[in-house]
Amino acid sequence: MMHFLRHGDHVWGTGINGKIPDPIRVKPDEVEIYAVRGPRTWGVLTQHGFNVPHVFGDPAILLAEVDKRFQLNTQQKTRRITVIPNLNDISTYRSHPGFVSPLQDPLTVAREIATSELVVGSSLHALILADVLGVPSRWVTSSVESPFKYIDYYEGTGRDAPAPAENVEQAIRIGGIEPYAEKPNGLIEAFPRHLFEKG
């Protein structure tokens, strides 16, 4: 996340966390930026004098591209509802019958999502995984997390941010948004390959 940046870091796809009061702790000439999560992060950084390409995307959207184990979108649906909260909201949702802990191995969480008809919750990366796996999802507001990162992600995919639900029951009533189906070519092309090339 952006508030962990240090002098000499390279940025590809990370974003600002809206609950952090002072998210920018480096100077514009101290880091290289290739892509950010979305236009909200882009706006904050450019206002602070950073040179930020107009390239958006959370790298989690590429998970199935880089790891074939996550290509699970043909799984049979055995779960009607899967509830995955942000780790700070776990205590609120732990007793729900559809609860899946976001602290498990990511592949385990992905398998639960892939077999679901609908994913709801406040875990941003669960919502992104739902997009990756072709599962409808609905963002539920968090008691701790700012809306900033969710809006940033959705707008970074070229979509308007959907209205969040206030709780799981409302999320189920509203239903999910259709998953993001495009390939984020700009994010792929912006990857700083030169940092990993020998010689």
C-alpha positions in Angstrom: 0.0 0.0 0.0 1.1 3.5 -0.8 1.8 4.6 2.8 4.5 1.9 3.1 6.6 3.4 0.2 10.2 4.1 0.9 12.9 5.9 -1.1 13.9 3.9 -4.2 10.7 1.9 -4.4 9.0 1.0 -7.7 5.2 1.2 -7.8 3.0 -1.0 -10.0 -0.7 -1.2 -9.2 -0.8 -0.2 -5.6 -3.1 2.4 -4.2 -3.9 4.7 -1.3 -5.7 3.4 1.7 -8.3 6.1 2.6 -8.2 5.4 6.3 -4.5 6.4 6.6 -4.3 10.1 7.5 -0.9 10.7 5.9 -0.6 8.2 3.0 2.3 9.9 1.2 5.6 9.6 3.0 8.1 10.0 0.1 9.0 12.8 -2.2 8.0 12.7 -5.9 11.6 12.1 -7.1 12.2 9.3 -4.7 10.1 6.6 -6.4 9.2 5.3 -9.8 5.5 4.8 -10.6 4.3 2.6 -13.5 0.7 2.1 -12.6 -1.7 2.7 -9.7 -4.8 1.0 -8.6 -7.2 3.6 -9.9 -8.0 7.2 -10.7 -8.6 8.3 -7.1 -5.0 7.3 -6.2 -3.8 8.9 -9.4 -5.5 12.2 -8.4 -4.0 12.3 -4.9 -0.5 11.6 -6.1 -0.6 14.0 -9.0 -1.8 16.7 -6.7 1.3 16.1 -4.6 3.6 16.5 -7.6 4.1 12.9 -8.6 4.5 11.9 -12.2 1.9 9.1 -12.5 1.0 7.4 -15.8 -2.7 7.1 -16.6 -2.5 3.3 -16.2 -4.8 1.7 -13.6 -5.4 -1.7 -12.1 -5.0 -3.8 -9.0 -2.5 -6.6 -9.9 -4.7 -9.1 -8.1 -6.9 -8.9 -11.2 -4.1 -10.8 -13.1 -4.0 -13.7 -10.6 -5.4 -16.3 -13.0 -3.0 -15.1 -15.7 0.1 -15.7 -13.7 -1.0 -18.8 -11.7 -3.1 -21.4 -13.5 -4.2 -22.8 -10.1 -6.6 -19.8 -10.0 -8.3 -20.6 -13.3 -11.4 -22.0 -11.5 -14.3 -20.2 -13.1 -15.9 -23.4 -14.4 -16.4 -24.8 -10.9 -19.8 -26.2 -10.0 -21.8 -23.8 -7.8 -22.2 -25.4 -4.4 -22.5 -22.3 -2.3 -25.3 -19.8 -2.7 -23.7 -17.0 -0.6 -20.1 -16.5 0.4 -19.4 -13.8 2.9 -15.8 -12.6 3.1 -15.1 -9.6 5.3 -12.0 -7.4 5.5 -9.8 -8.8 8.3 -10.8 -5.9 10.5 -14.5 -6.9 10.2 -14.1 -10.6 10.9 -15.8 -10.5 14.3 -18.9 -9.0 12.8 -19.4 -11.8 10.2 -17.8 -14.9 11.7 -21.2 -16.4 12.8 -22.8 -16.0 9.4 -23.3 -19.5 7.7 -21.6 -18.2 4.5 -18.6 -16.9 6.3 -15.1 -17.6 4.7 -12.1 -16.3 6.5 -9.9 -13.9 4.5 -6.9 -15.2 6.5 -6.8 -18.6 4.8 -4.5 -19.6 2.0 -5.5 -17.5 -1.1 -6.1 -20.5 -3.2 -8.5 -22.0 -0.6 -10.4 -18.7 -0.6 -10.5 -18.7 -4.4 -12.0 -22.2 -4.5 -14.8 -21.0 -2.1 -15.4 -18.0 -4.3 -15.4 -20.1 -7.5 -18.1 -22.4 -6.2 -20.3 -19.5 -5.1 -23.4 -17.9 -6.8 -22.8 -14.6 -5.0 -19.9 -13.1 -3.0 -20.5 -10.3 -0.6 -18.3 -8.6 1.9 -15.8 -5.9 2.8 -12.6 -7.7 1.6 -11.5 -5.8 -1.5 -9.4 -8.6 -2.7 -12.3 -11.1 -2.3 -14.3 -8.8 -4.6 -11.4 -8.7 -7.0 -11.1 -12.5 -6.9 -14.8 -12.7 -7.6 -14.2 -10.6 -10.8 -11.3 -12.9 -11.7 -13.4 -16.0 -11.3 -16.5 -14.7 -13.0 -18.7 -14.6 -9.9 -21.2 -11.7 -9.2 -20.3 -9.7 -6.1 -21.6 -7.0 -3.8 -19.4 -4.7 -1.7 -20.5 -4.3 1.9 -19.5 -1.2 3.8 -16.8 -1.8 6.4 -16.8 -0.5 10.0 -13.1 0.3 9.6 -12.1 0.6 6.0 -12.7 3.8 4.0 -14.7 3.6 0.8 -11.7 5.2 -1.1 -10.0 1.9 -2.1 -13.2 0.2 -3.3 -14.2 3.2 -5.5 -10.6 3.5 -6.7 -10.6 -0.2 -7.8 -13.9 -0.1 -9.6 -13.2 3.2 -11.3 -9.7 1.8 -12.3 -11.5 -1.0 -14.2 -13.6 1.7 -16.1 -16.8 1.0 -14.1 -18.7 3.3 -11.8 -18.4 2.1 -8.3 -21.5 0.2 -7.3 -23.6 1.2 -4.4 -22.4 -0.7 -1.3 -24.7 -2.6 0.9 -24.9 -1.8 4.6 -25.0 -5.4 5.6 -25.1 -8.9 4.2 -28.9 -9.2 4.1 -29.1 -6.0 2.1 -26.3 -7.2 -0.2 -28.3 -10.4 -0.9 -31.5 -8.4 -1.6 -29.7 -6.0 -4.0 -27.7 -8.8 -5.7 -24.3 -8.8 -7.2 -22.8 -6.7 -10.0 -21.6 -8.6 -13.1 -17.9 -9.5 -12.9 -15.2 -7.6 -14.7 -14.6 -9.5 -17.9 -11.9 -7.5 -19.7 -8.2 -8.1 -19.8 -6.2 -5.2 -18.3 -3.7 -4.9 -21.1 -2.5 -1.5 -20.0 -1.5 -2.9 -16.5 0.3 -5.8 -18.1 2.2 -3.6 -20.5 3.2 -1.2 -17.7 4.8 -4.0 -15.7 8.5 -3.0 -15.0 10.1 -6.0 -16.6 13.5 -4.4 -16.7 13.8 -4.7 -13.0 13.8 -8.5 -13.3 15.9 -8.9 -16.4 19.5 -10.1 -16.0 22.4 -8.2 -17.4 
